[in-house]
Structure formats: structure tokens, C-alpha cells
Amino acid sequence: MHTLLITGPGGAGRTTVAAATALAAARHGRRVLLLSGDVGDPLAALAGEEAVPGLRVARVDSGEEFREELVALQERGSALLAMVGARPLGAEELTELPGAEQFALLRALRRAAAAPGTDLVVVDMPPLHQTLCTLALPAQLRRYLARLLPAEKQAARALRPVLAQLAGVPMPAQWLYEAAARWDEELAAVQAVVEADTTELRLVAEPGPAAADALRLGRLGLALQQLPVSGLVANRMVPQGSADPWLAGLAAQQEKYAAEWAADVPVVTLAHLGRDARGPQDLDLLAASDGLLPAAPAPRRPWAVEDRLAADGVLVWVVPLPGAHKSDLDLVRRGDELLLTAGPYRRIAPLPAALRRCTVSGAALTAGELRIRFTPDRGLWPRTQ
């Protein structure tokens, strides 16, 4: 199963590009599921009502997902709620809370990745910053659960059923740990999809200075989360050679930024239709570009640890951060983890085993790589004879 996540700065036409990409893949014989969580179902207006062989379109209903999840949670904890005198909420009373869209999209992504009879899942993701926060969420929440409800603290777990029988209701701690285990299992499944070698991320942007700034920070955040960008669609390119000075200037600006982006990542250009894309005919025009067809994703590479003990007495952890400025970066060592900040984004990364026996002795940003130097702690490092 191949999963293609499509995002970009807001207003760049990512929904149109996602629909055109799915259509192009279906036209080439792939069985495609096109998934979107946008309110108002813009994909329906783009794809039209006529069925395309090999293409299915699905929309994530975050409100319905939220109601189902909360009702199920209340049912699992009904004995506990009764014990404290709480009255459960009915499904008709529930309206979704902020953040429900992220969880609904992640659950839909997990289900789609396991759907039978599908070769490619194309996901119309939210704007770039929101996408970054959404994709980082499973790993973050699993870390919080492990820290706040560690499995090793469930000593006396064998006694809880006995205590529950005596009290007549499930013990709160037992219910809480069981809920945490279910959440961790579901989050792990979603995280596995996000981090799989078969999942790739494609950006969509309309070339220009504002998009360049948004992409620099967005790509920095994606690199921090080790989410590689497989390609970029330069959308709504106006034609070259216009006699109109304004159009000629805009075309030159777009070409300049598209060329700069192409130096770092494969770029596909889509021509401006002269109007907003709407309906199957417009999608057919855009889907005709062979560059939209996703290729096999490249395997992901972990951050490398360079052994420079013999030459410099250090190990170097190489963290690729393309487009980073020194002022964007900060790092703090905390136990066996490193708190990395890049622009508005932060990640808490576990240290490789060898680096846990070292102290951080410096860092430098060189050619888009943060090179963090670790000096062995002689009290912890194995002694050589």
C-alpha cells in the first residue's frame, strides 16, 4: 500500500492537486482512495458525480467520529461514572471540540492504509503547519502516556480484579491503565503508517516570496520530525512571454522561485487554468501531467552517528535540517533525550544508545546539517585494555 500525503501553504490549491493526482493514478490503472477532511466536501465539486474506474472518494466526518468515540468511552467507563454519580452525555448532545479534526483524520488514515483492494491512498491534508502538528501528534501523545501512566507502575495489577469484586465496580486505576493501553495501541498503529517507508509527503505551493518563507519553515519542521519531502508541485504557473508587463513580471518571479526549489527537491509545474479549477474537465487537464504520478517512495534514513573517536575523540550526531538558520535552532540535553527546537517547531528525540553514555560538547550548523558533538563520559564508557 502506497500513501501519498499532500499539503502546502494555505490557498495554494492543494485540494485540487490532490484530486488531480488521484485521477492521474486511476487513469493509469491504480486502485486509488482519495481522502479529505475539509469542511464542505470540496472534492465532490471537483470530481463530479460521474464515477471514475479505480477511483474512490471519501470524506472524514470529524463530528461523527468525535461523537462515536466519546459515547464509546462513556460506555467503557460506565461503572466508574456511576460510582461518582455522573450522568453520561447522549450522542445528540455532543458537538466536536477543537482538535477533533486531527484525531479523526489520523484514524481515517490508519483505516485507509489497511483498506483492501487499494494500491494508493491520496490524502488531502490540512495546510502545512496544521499537517505538521497532526503528523507529530501520535509520537507526542505516546510519549506523554508513557511518562504519565508508565506500564511499570502497574504493580499490584493482579490484585485489582479481586478489589473490583469486593467493591462491586472496576477500580479507577485499572480502568485508567486499560484505557491508556488502548490509546497507545491505536496511536502506535497510526504512527506506524506515518513513519512507514511506503508513506511519502508532497508539497503544493504557488511560487512566490510568501510561499518560499512558509515552505522554508515547514520543511524545517518536517525534517525535525524526520518526515521527508518527496516532491513539490509549483501550482498555477502563468505562461511565459506575455506582452503584458504585469503578467511577464509575475511569470519571471514564479520561474525564479520554482528554479530555487528545484535545486533542493523534485519540482512538478502545473499551468494556471485562467480560472479556479472546478469539475472533472478541469481535473482532466491537470491530471494530464505525468509528473503527478507518484513513484515508489525512497526508504527513510535514520539520523546518522559518525564515529570520530580516533580522530577527534567525539561522536557526531548528524541531523539534516535543510534551510535552517542558526537563529532558528536550540537544543537541550535532558537525561536520555535531546530537546530540539527548529523555528516554531520542537521535538524531543531519544538518544541512540551509544550517545547516552556521552555528554554534549558542542554543535554546529553546516550546509543544512546540525552536527551535534558528543564526548564519551569516561565513567560510563567501556574501557579498552
Disulfide bonds with the S-S distance in Angstrom:
none
